[in-house]
Amino acid sequence: IHADGSLSVIDNGRGIPTRVKMDDKHEPKRSAAEIALTELHAGGKFNQNSYKVSGGLHGVGVSCVNALSIWLKLNVRRDGEVYEIDFSRGHVQNRPIEIVDGVEVSPMRVVGKSDKRGTKVHFLPDTEIFTQNHEFRYEILAKRLRELSFLNNGVRIRLKDERDGREDDFSGAGGVMGFVQFINANKKVLHPTAFHANGTRPAESYGGIPGTEIGVEVAMQWNDSYAEQVLCFTNNIPQRDGGTHLTGLRAAMTRVIGKYIEQNVLA
């Protein structure tokens, strides 16, 4: 979070594709990165394997951020080069035009060389639209990024606020089980080791797409408090009201524990 109220997100992934899409119906033909940031449903998650770890707004999110920003700068490090493109309220600024095989194309600017890879998105929300609540709240971002660090075991996420110098480094070791232990860190637990289980089933056995799998992971640990705390996520997206996965877990636990009590004459 920058001092001027803007926000930048930087990763070290493969980088958004930068090449011009020659099958683009737009004139001039645009880069894949420009299409991703200006067209709805042009995201890169329309693949069942991607959805295992990535939830979102189905190619709508970054396009809306772009349209609702006074300015947005996209920087991509990929294939040994650094590419840039600038937007204002969703429109490309200083668009370059070239002729390739008699066709007008609009590539991203190459501004340097780099042996690194990844994407940087830097934007300033439009205060003419967001007349209130346009400032980023550190606590909300920190809570969500901490969740993501646990849900994606092995991923390191750093949050820095240049407005007041606050900084956090989230690397939620232990995955979902580590998440439960973190929540119970300042509570009196009734058993030292958290229960943890995971498994997968072919998606087609549930009416899903053949060749894909549905995975489930659960961790539980009881403490001495009176109120329960149940957190549910699907593809990293929190479900405040639970869902069929929680209903199924409760039903299975009731059945299994009831059967154990009956077989061992504990009641």
Summary of the structure (lengths in Angstrom):
residues: 267
radius of gyration: 23.3
end to end distance: 57.0
largest distance: 83.5
contacts: 673
relative contact order: 0.12
helix: 24%
strand: 29%
